[in-house]
Amino acid sequence: MKCPTCGAWTTIKESRESSIFGYTRRRECGNQHRFTTQERILPEDAIKQYQRLQILKVAKKKVKK
């Protein structure tokens, strides 16, 4: 992941499991900028449903042309 301040690549300094989010991670870039990201874990069913919707959207576009 790139730093939102300067665009340099970051490393994870600390990672915690959170009850609200899946994980909370402290990141730091090479220019000493620090920030926190919160990552949610999606259930596998939600991912499959999203993929099906994307396939349907592509199919609809092909039919209209």
PyMOL Python script that loads the backbone (N, CA, C, O; Angstrom):
from pymol import cmd

cmd.read_pdbstr("""\
ATOM      1  N   MET A   1       0.840  -1.171   0.000  1.00  0.00           N
ATOM      2  CA  MET A   1       0.000   0.000   0.000  1.00  0.00           C
ATOM      3  C   MET A   1       0.890   1.239   0.000  1.00  0.00           C
ATOM      4  O   MET A   1       1.961   1.253   0.606  1.00  0.00           O
ATOM      5  N   LYS A   2       0.426   2.276  -0.690  1.00  0.00           N
ATOM      6  CA  LYS A   2       1.203   3.512  -0.751  1.00  0.00           C
ATOM      7  C   LYS A   2       0.707   4.519   0.286  1.00  0.00           C
ATOM      8  O   LYS A   2      -0.463   4.520   0.668  1.00  0.00           O
ATOM      9  N   CYS A   3       1.618   5.363   0.724  1.00  0.00           N
ATOM     10  CA  CYS A   3       1.324   6.398   1.709  1.00  0.00           C
ATOM     11  C   CYS A   3       0.399   7.451   1.093  1.00  0.00           C
ATOM     12  O   CYS A   3       0.663   7.923  -0.013  1.00  0.00           O
ATOM     13  N   PRO A   4      -0.687   7.830   1.793  1.00  0.00           N
ATOM     14  CA  PRO A   4      -1.576   8.850   1.246  1.00  0.00           C
ATOM     15  C   PRO A   4      -0.953  10.248   1.234  1.00  0.00           C
ATOM     16  O   PRO A   4      -1.420  11.118   0.499  1.00  0.00           O
ATOM     17  N   THR A   5       0.084  10.477   2.025  1.00  0.00           N
ATOM     18  CA  THR A   5       0.722  11.792   2.093  1.00  0.00           C
ATOM     19  C   THR A   5       1.742  11.999   0.984  1.00  0.00           C
ATOM     20  O   THR A   5       1.710  13.010   0.283  1.00  0.00           O
ATOM     21  N   CYS A   6       2.662  11.021   0.824  1.00  0.00           N
ATOM     22  CA  CYS A   6       3.765  11.224  -0.124  1.00  0.00           C
ATOM     23  C   CYS A   6       3.798  10.208  -1.265  1.00  0.00           C
ATOM     24  O   CYS A   6       4.520  10.418  -2.239  1.00  0.00           O
ATOM     25  N   GLY A   7       3.039   9.113  -1.175  1.00  0.00           N
ATOM     26  CA  GLY A   7       2.998   8.131  -2.247  1.00  0.00           C
ATOM     27  C   GLY A   7       4.073   7.069  -2.171  1.00  0.00           C
ATOM     28  O   GLY A   7       4.184   6.252  -3.085  1.00  0.00           O
ATOM     29  N   ALA A   8       4.876   7.050  -1.105  1.00  0.00           N
ATOM     30  CA  ALA A   8       5.919   6.029  -0.954  1.00  0.00           C
ATOM     31  C   ALA A   8       5.284   4.720  -0.446  1.00  0.00           C
ATOM     32  O   ALA A   8       4.226   4.739   0.182  1.00  0.00           O
ATOM     33  N   TRP A   9       5.938   3.601  -0.723  1.00  0.00           N
ATOM     34  CA  TRP A   9       5.443   2.314  -0.244  1.00  0.00           C
ATOM     35  C   TRP A   9       5.562   2.240   1.270  1.00  0.00           C
ATOM     36  O   TRP A   9       6.472   2.827   1.856  1.00  0.00           O
ATOM     37  N   THR A  10       4.640   1.515   1.907  1.00  0.00           N
ATOM     38  CA  THR A  10       4.598   1.429   3.363  1.00  0.00           C
ATOM     39  C   THR A  10       4.873   0.014   3.842  1.00  0.00           C
ATOM     40  O   THR A  10       4.801  -0.949   3.078  1.00  0.00           O
ATOM     41  N   THR A  11       5.190  -0.084   5.126  1.00  0.00           N
ATOM     42  CA  THR A  11       5.327  -1.373   5.792  1.00  0.00           C
ATOM     43  C   THR A  11       4.389  -1.383   6.991  1.00  0.00           C
ATOM     44  O   THR A  11       4.061  -0.332   7.543  1.00  0.00           O
ATOM     45  N   ILE A  12       3.959  -2.580   7.388  1.00  0.00           N
ATOM     46  CA  ILE A  12       3.074  -2.722   8.542  1.00  0.00           C
ATOM     47  C   ILE A  12       3.936  -2.795   9.795  1.00  0.00           C
ATOM     48  O   ILE A  12       4.807  -3.658   9.907  1.00  0.00           O
ATOM     49  N   LYS A  13       3.692  -1.892  10.732  1.00  0.00           N
ATOM     50  CA  LYS A  13       4.447  -1.862  11.982  1.00  0.00           C
ATOM     51  C   LYS A  13       3.724  -2.610  13.096  1.00  0.00           C
ATOM     52  O   LYS A  13       4.361  -3.203  13.966  1.00  0.00           O
ATOM     53  N   GLU A  14       2.381  -2.581  13.067  1.00  0.00           N
ATOM     54  CA  GLU A  14       1.605  -3.233  14.113  1.00  0.00           C
ATOM     55  C   GLU A  14       0.279  -3.689  13.523  1.00  0.00           C
ATOM     56  O   GLU A  14      -0.310  -2.983  12.705  1.00  0.00           O
ATOM     57  N   SER A  15      -0.193  -4.848  13.924  1.00  0.00           N
ATOM     58  CA  SER A  15      -1.443  -5.387  13.415  1.00  0.00           C
ATOM     59  C   SER A  15      -2.234  -5.962  14.583  1.00  0.00           C
ATOM     60  O   SER A  15      -1.712  -6.752  15.370  1.00  0.00           O
ATOM     61  N   ARG A  16      -3.516  -5.554  14.691  1.00  0.00           N
ATOM     62  CA  ARG A  16      -4.375  -6.053  15.764  1.00  0.00           C
ATOM     63  C   ARG A  16      -5.698  -6.518  15.183  1.00  0.00           C
ATOM     64  O   ARG A  16      -6.202  -5.960  14.208  1.00  0.00           O
ATOM     65  N   GLU A  17      -6.246  -7.549  15.800  1.00  0.00           N
ATOM     66  CA  GLU A  17      -7.583  -7.978  15.418  1.00  0.00           C
ATOM     67  C   GLU A  17      -8.576  -7.119  16.186  1.00  0.00           C
ATOM     68  O   GLU A  17      -8.414  -6.891  17.385  1.00  0.00           O
ATOM     69  N   SER A  18      -9.595  -6.648  15.496  1.00  0.00           N
ATOM     70  CA  SER A  18     -10.557  -5.727  16.088  1.00  0.00           C
ATOM     71  C   SER A  18     -11.940  -6.361  16.098  1.00  0.00           C
ATOM     72  O   SER A  18     -12.263  -7.170  15.229  1.00  0.00           O
ATOM     73  N   SER A  19     -12.759  -5.994  17.085  1.00  0.00           N
ATOM     74  CA  SER A  19     -14.121  -6.534  17.137  1.00  0.00           C
ATOM     75  C   SER A  19     -15.025  -5.836  16.127  1.00  0.00           C
ATOM     76  O   SER A  19     -15.945  -6.457  15.596  1.00  0.00           O
ATOM     77  N   ILE A  20     -14.780  -4.559  15.853  1.00  0.00           N
ATOM     78  CA  ILE A  20     -15.606  -3.802  14.915  1.00  0.00           C
ATOM     79  C   ILE A  20     -15.155  -4.080  13.484  1.00  0.00           C
ATOM     80  O   ILE A  20     -15.979  -4.377  12.619  1.00  0.00           O
ATOM     81  N   PHE A  21     -13.869  -3.984  13.236  1.00  0.00           N
ATOM     82  CA  PHE A  21     -13.303  -4.247  11.918  1.00  0.00           C
ATOM     83  C   PHE A  21     -12.595  -5.588  11.975  1.00  0.00           C
ATOM     84  O   PHE A  21     -12.417  -6.151  13.054  1.00  0.00           O
ATOM     85  N   GLY A  22     -12.193  -6.098  10.833  1.00  0.00           N
ATOM     86  CA  GLY A  22     -11.446  -7.350  10.816  1.00  0.00           C
ATOM     87  C   GLY A  22     -10.068  -7.156  11.437  1.00  0.00           C
ATOM     88  O   GLY A  22      -9.683  -7.877  12.358  1.00  0.00           O
ATOM     89  N   TYR A  23      -9.322  -6.167  10.918  1.00  0.00           N
ATOM     90  CA  TYR A  23      -7.980  -5.883  11.419  1.00  0.00           C
ATOM     91  C   TYR A  23      -7.726  -4.384  11.414  1.00  0.00           C
ATOM     92  O   TYR A  23      -8.210  -3.664  10.541  1.00  0.00           O
ATOM     93  N   THR A  24      -6.973  -3.927  12.386  1.00  0.00           N
ATOM     94  CA  THR A  24      -6.496  -2.553  12.421  1.00  0.00           C
ATOM     95  C   THR A  24      -4.983  -2.630  12.293  1.00  0.00           C
ATOM     96  O   THR A  24      -4.324  -3.314  13.076  1.00  0.00           O
ATOM     97  N   ARG A  25      -4.435  -1.935  11.314  1.00  0.00           N
ATOM     98  CA  ARG A  25      -2.990  -1.997  11.061  1.00  0.00           C
ATOM     99  C   ARG A  25      -2.374  -0.607  11.105  1.00  0.00           C
ATOM    100  O   ARG A  25      -2.915   0.342  10.537  1.00  0.00           O
ATOM    101  N   ARG A  26      -1.223  -0.493  11.794  1.00  0.00           N
ATOM    102  CA  ARG A  26      -0.433   0.732  11.794  1.00  0.00           C
ATOM    103  C   ARG A  26       0.605   0.584  10.707  1.00  0.00           C
ATOM    104  O   ARG A  26       1.334  -0.407  10.670  1.00  0.00           O
ATOM    105  N   ARG A  27       0.679   1.561   9.823  1.00  0.00           N
ATOM    106  CA  ARG A  27       1.627   1.524   8.707  1.00  0.00           C
ATOM    107  C   ARG A  27       2.555   2.718   8.784  1.00  0.00           C
ATOM    108  O   ARG A  27       2.231   3.751   9.369  1.00  0.00           O
ATOM    109  N   GLU A  28       3.730   2.544   8.172  1.00  0.00           N
ATOM    110  CA  GLU A  28       4.715   3.627   8.131  1.00  0.00           C
ATOM    111  C   GLU A  28       5.443   3.575   6.790  1.00  0.00           C
ATOM    112  O   GLU A  28       5.827   2.505   6.316  1.00  0.00           O
ATOM    113  N   CYS A  29       5.626   4.748   6.189  1.00  0.00           N
ATOM    114  CA  CYS A  29       6.336   4.799   4.918  1.00  0.00           C
ATOM    115  C   CYS A  29       7.811   5.115   5.168  1.00  0.00           C
ATOM    116  O   CYS A  29       8.219   5.344   6.306  1.00  0.00           O
ATOM    117  N   GLY A  30       8.589   5.125   4.119  1.00  0.00           N
ATOM    118  CA  GLY A  30      10.018   5.406   4.230  1.00  0.00           C
ATOM    119  C   GLY A  30      10.322   6.830   4.672  1.00  0.00           C
ATOM    120  O   GLY A  30      11.424   7.113   5.141  1.00  0.00           O
ATOM    121  N   ASN A  31       9.343   7.735   4.525  1.00  0.00           N
ATOM    122  CA  ASN A  31       9.526   9.133   4.934  1.00  0.00           C
ATOM    123  C   ASN A  31       8.998   9.409   6.336  1.00  0.00           C
ATOM    124  O   ASN A  31       8.797  10.564   6.712  1.00  0.00           O
ATOM    125  N   GLN A  32       8.771   8.342   7.115  1.00  0.00           N
ATOM    126  CA  GLN A  32       8.347   8.416   8.511  1.00  0.00           C
ATOM    127  C   GLN A  32       6.910   8.900   8.698  1.00  0.00           C
ATOM    128  O   GLN A  32       6.546   9.300   9.804  1.00  0.00           O
ATOM    129  N   HIS A  33       6.088   8.876   7.658  1.00  0.00           N
ATOM    130  CA  HIS A  33       4.669   9.190   7.822  1.00  0.00           C
ATOM    131  C   HIS A  33       3.977   7.950   8.370  1.00  0.00           C
ATOM    132  O   HIS A  33       4.215   6.841   7.891  1.00  0.00           O
ATOM    133  N   ARG A  34       3.120   8.133   9.373  1.00  0.00           N
ATOM    134  CA  ARG A  34       2.402   7.001   9.969  1.00  0.00           C
ATOM    135  C   ARG A  34       0.906   7.194   9.804  1.00  0.00           C
ATOM    136  O   ARG A  34       0.400   8.312   9.905  1.00  0.00           O
ATOM    137  N   PHE A  35       0.197   6.096   9.548  1.00  0.00           N
ATOM    138  CA  PHE A  35      -1.250   6.145   9.457  1.00  0.00           C
ATOM    139  C   PHE A  35      -1.825   4.772   9.771  1.00  0.00           C
ATOM    140  O   PHE A  35      -1.105   3.774   9.792  1.00  0.00           O
ATOM    141  N   THR A  36      -3.130   4.732  10.015  1.00  0.00           N
ATOM    142  CA  THR A  36      -3.821   3.510  10.399  1.00  0.00           C
ATOM    143  C   THR A  36      -4.804   3.109   9.306  1.00  0.00           C
ATOM    144  O   THR A  36      -5.495   3.955   8.738  1.00  0.00           O
ATOM    145  N   THR A  37      -4.859   1.816   9.017  1.00  0.00           N
ATOM    146  CA  THR A  37      -5.877   1.298   8.100  1.00  0.00           C
ATOM    147  C   THR A  37      -6.738   0.304   8.861  1.00  0.00           C
ATOM    148  O   THR A  37      -6.269  -0.376   9.774  1.00  0.00           O
ATOM    149  N   GLN A  38      -8.004   0.230   8.472  1.00  0.00           N
ATOM    150  CA  GLN A  38      -8.932  -0.719   9.074  1.00  0.00           C
ATOM    151  C   GLN A  38      -9.482  -1.586   7.970  1.00  0.00           C
ATOM    152  O   GLN A  38     -10.083  -1.089   7.017  1.00  0.00           O
ATOM    153  N   GLU A  39      -9.276  -2.885   8.096  1.00  0.00           N
ATOM    154  CA  GLU A  39      -9.645  -3.826   7.044  1.00  0.00           C
ATOM    155  C   GLU A  39     -10.775  -4.719   7.532  1.00  0.00           C
ATOM    156  O   GLU A  39     -10.695  -5.316   8.605  1.00  0.00           O
ATOM    157  N   ARG A  40     -11.821  -4.800   6.734  1.00  0.00           N
ATOM    158  CA  ARG A  40     -12.950  -5.661   7.069  1.00  0.00           C
ATOM    159  C   ARG A  40     -12.811  -6.986   6.335  1.00  0.00           C
ATOM    160  O   ARG A  40     -12.357  -7.036   5.191  1.00  0.00           O
ATOM    161  N   ILE A  41     -13.199  -8.029   6.996  1.00  0.00           N
ATOM    162  CA  ILE A  41     -13.192  -9.351   6.393  1.00  0.00           C
ATOM    163  C   ILE A  41     -14.610  -9.630   5.890  1.00  0.00           C
ATOM    164  O   ILE A  41     -15.561  -9.648   6.671  1.00  0.00           O
ATOM    165  N   LEU A  42     -14.739  -9.845   4.590  1.00  0.00           N
ATOM    166  CA  LEU A  42     -16.043 -10.144   4.006  1.00  0.00           C
ATOM    167  C   LEU A  42     -16.280 -11.646   4.000  1.00  0.00           C
ATOM    168  O   LEU A  42     -15.356 -12.424   3.764  1.00  0.00           O
ATOM    169  N   PRO A  43     -17.509 -12.050   4.260  1.00  0.00           N
ATOM    170  CA  PRO A  43     -17.807 -13.480   4.149  1.00  0.00           C
ATOM    171  C   PRO A  43     -17.681 -13.933   2.694  1.00  0.00           C
ATOM    172  O   PRO A  43     -17.873 -13.145   1.768  1.00  0.00           O
ATOM    173  N   GLU A  44     -17.362 -15.183   2.513  1.00  0.00           N
ATOM    174  CA  GLU A  44     -17.143 -15.709   1.159  1.00  0.00           C
ATOM    175  C   GLU A  44     -18.400 -15.579   0.300  1.00  0.00           C
ATOM    176  O   GLU A  44     -18.304 -15.366  -0.908  1.00  0.00           O
ATOM    177  N   ASP A  45     -19.572 -15.704   0.914  1.00  0.00           N
ATOM    178  CA  ASP A  45     -20.827 -15.578   0.159  1.00  0.00           C
ATOM    179  C   ASP A  45     -20.978 -14.184  -0.434  1.00  0.00           C
ATOM    180  O   ASP A  45     -21.472 -14.042  -1.553  1.00  0.00           O
ATOM    181  N   ALA A  46     -20.565 -13.165   0.287  1.00  0.00           N
ATOM    182  CA  ALA A  46     -20.675 -11.789  -0.214  1.00  0.00           C
ATOM    183  C   ALA A  46     -19.771 -11.591  -1.431  1.00  0.00           C
ATOM    184  O   ALA A  46     -20.148 -10.900  -2.378  1.00  0.00           O
ATOM    185  N   ILE A  47     -18.599 -12.186  -1.408  1.00  0.00           N
ATOM    186  CA  ILE A  47     -17.665 -12.068  -2.534  1.00  0.00           C
ATOM    187  C   ILE A  47     -18.233 -12.765  -3.764  1.00  0.00           C
ATOM    188  O   ILE A  47     -18.169 -12.229  -4.870  1.00  0.00           O
ATOM    189  N   LYS A  48     -18.790 -13.963  -3.573  1.00  0.00           N
ATOM    190  CA  LYS A  48     -19.369 -14.702  -4.703  1.00  0.00           C
ATOM    191  C   LYS A  48     -20.553 -13.941  -5.298  1.00  0.00           C
ATOM    192  O   LYS A  48     -20.709 -13.895  -6.518  1.00  0.00           O
ATOM    193  N   GLN A  49     -21.387 -13.344  -4.444  1.00  0.00           N
ATOM    194  CA  GLN A  49     -22.534 -12.589  -4.936  1.00  0.00           C
ATOM    195  C   GLN A  49     -22.071 -11.374  -5.741  1.00  0.00           C
ATOM    196  O   GLN A  49     -22.655 -11.062  -6.779  1.00  0.00           O
ATOM    197  N   TYR A  50     -21.033 -10.691  -5.273  1.00  0.00           N
ATOM    198  CA  TYR A  50     -20.493  -9.534  -5.987  1.00  0.00           C
ATOM    199  C   TYR A  50     -19.958  -9.958  -7.366  1.00  0.00           C
ATOM    200  O   TYR A  50     -20.173  -9.265  -8.360  1.00  0.00           O
ATOM    201  N   GLN A  51     -19.268 -11.090  -7.413  1.00  0.00           N
ATOM    202  CA  GLN A  51     -18.727 -11.585  -8.683  1.00  0.00           C
ATOM    203  C   GLN A  51     -19.853 -11.920  -9.656  1.00  0.00           C
ATOM    204  O   GLN A  51     -19.731 -11.652 -10.851  1.00  0.00           O
ATOM    205  N   ARG A  52     -20.947 -12.502  -9.165  1.00  0.00           N
ATOM    206  CA  ARG A  52     -22.084 -12.810 -10.032  1.00  0.00           C
ATOM    207  C   ARG A  52     -22.694 -11.537 -10.613  1.00  0.00           C
ATOM    208  O   ARG A  52     -23.058 -11.499 -11.789  1.00  0.00           O
ATOM    209  N   LEU A  53     -22.805 -10.492  -9.785  1.00  0.00           N
ATOM    210  CA  LEU A  53     -23.356  -9.222 -10.262  1.00  0.00           C
ATOM    211  C   LEU A  53     -22.483  -8.622 -11.352  1.00  0.00           C
ATOM    212  O   LEU A  53     -22.996  -8.076 -12.329  1.00  0.00           O
ATOM    213  N   GLN A  54     -21.162  -8.721 -11.193  1.00  0.00           N
ATOM    214  CA  GLN A  54     -20.252  -8.184 -12.198  1.00  0.00           C
ATOM    215  C   GLN A  54     -20.401  -8.938 -13.521  1.00  0.00           C
ATOM    216  O   GLN A  54     -20.356  -8.324 -14.587  1.00  0.00           O
ATOM    217  N   ILE A  55     -20.575 -10.243 -13.465  1.00  0.00           N
ATOM    218  CA  ILE A  55     -20.758 -11.048 -14.671  1.00  0.00           C
ATOM    219  C   ILE A  55     -22.056 -10.652 -15.372  1.00  0.00           C
ATOM    220  O   ILE A  55     -22.093 -10.553 -16.598  1.00  0.00           O
ATOM    221  N   LEU A  56     -23.130 -10.422 -14.594  1.00  0.00           N
ATOM    222  CA  LEU A  56     -24.401 -10.014 -15.182  1.00  0.00           C
ATOM    223  C   LEU A  56     -24.300  -8.644 -15.845  1.00  0.00           C
ATOM    224  O   LEU A  56     -24.878  -8.433 -16.911  1.00  0.00           O
ATOM    225  N   LYS A  57     -23.586  -7.725 -15.241  1.00  0.00           N
ATOM    226  CA  LYS A  57     -23.418  -6.397 -15.828  1.00  0.00           C
ATOM    227  C   LYS A  57     -22.701  -6.475 -17.170  1.00  0.00           C
ATOM    228  O   LYS A  57     -23.090  -5.799 -18.123  1.00  0.00           O
ATOM    229  N   VAL A  58     -21.660  -7.293 -17.249  1.00  0.00           N
ATOM    230  CA  VAL A  58     -20.911  -7.460 -18.496  1.00  0.00           C
ATOM    231  C   VAL A  58     -21.809  -8.097 -19.557  1.00  0.00           C
ATOM    232  O   VAL A  58     -21.783  -7.693 -20.720  1.00  0.00           O
ATOM    233  N   ALA A  59     -22.593  -9.079 -19.163  1.00  0.00           N
ATOM    234  CA  ALA A  59     -23.490  -9.755 -20.103  1.00  0.00           C
ATOM    235  C   ALA A  59     -24.552  -8.789 -20.644  1.00  0.00           C
ATOM    236  O   ALA A  59     -24.881  -8.838 -21.829  1.00  0.00           O
ATOM    237  N   LYS A  60     -25.084  -7.920 -19.792  1.00  0.00           N
ATOM    238  CA  LYS A  60     -26.082  -6.948 -20.236  1.00  0.00           C
ATOM    239  C   LYS A  60     -25.488  -5.973 -21.241  1.00  0.00           C
ATOM    240  O   LYS A  60     -26.142  -5.612 -22.218  1.00  0.00           O
ATOM    241  N   LYS A  61     -24.260  -5.548 -21.008  1.00  0.00           N
ATOM    242  CA  LYS A  61     -23.606  -4.623 -21.932  1.00  0.00           C
ATOM    243  C   LYS A  61     -23.414  -5.265 -23.295  1.00  0.00           C
ATOM    244  O   LYS A  61     -23.577  -4.597 -24.316  1.00  0.00           O
ATOM    245  N   LYS A  62     -23.073  -6.543 -23.334  1.00  0.00           N
ATOM    246  CA  LYS A  62     -22.861  -7.246 -24.594  1.00  0.00           C
ATOM    247  C   LYS A  62     -24.162  -7.405 -25.370  1.00  0.00           C
ATOM    248  O   LYS A  62     -24.158  -7.323 -26.598  1.00  0.00           O
ATOM    249  N   VAL A  63     -25.277  -7.633 -24.674  1.00  0.00           N
ATOM    250  CA  VAL A  63     -26.567  -7.835 -25.314  1.00  0.00           C
ATOM    251  C   VAL A  63     -27.058  -6.526 -25.940  1.00  0.00           C
ATOM    252  O   VAL A  63     -27.627  -6.550 -27.031  1.00  0.00           O
ATOM    253  N   LYS A  64     -26.850  -5.385 -25.273  1.00  0.00           N
ATOM    254  CA  LYS A  64     -27.307  -4.087 -25.773  1.00  0.00           C
ATOM    255  C   LYS A  64     -26.628  -3.679 -27.063  1.00  0.00           C
ATOM    256  O   LYS A  64     -27.230  -2.975 -27.874  1.00  0.00           O
ATOM    257  N   LYS A  65     -25.401  -4.098 -27.274  1.00  0.00           N
ATOM    258  CA  LYS A  65     -24.652  -3.684 -28.466  1.00  0.00           C
ATOM    259  C   LYS A  65     -25.083  -4.431 -29.637  1.00  0.00           C
ATOM    260  O   LYS A  65     -24.563  -4.216 -30.732  1.00  0.00           O
TER     261      LYS A  65
END
""", "prot")
cmd.dss("prot")
cmd.show_as("cartoon", "prot")
cmd.util.cbc("prot")
cmd.orient("prot")
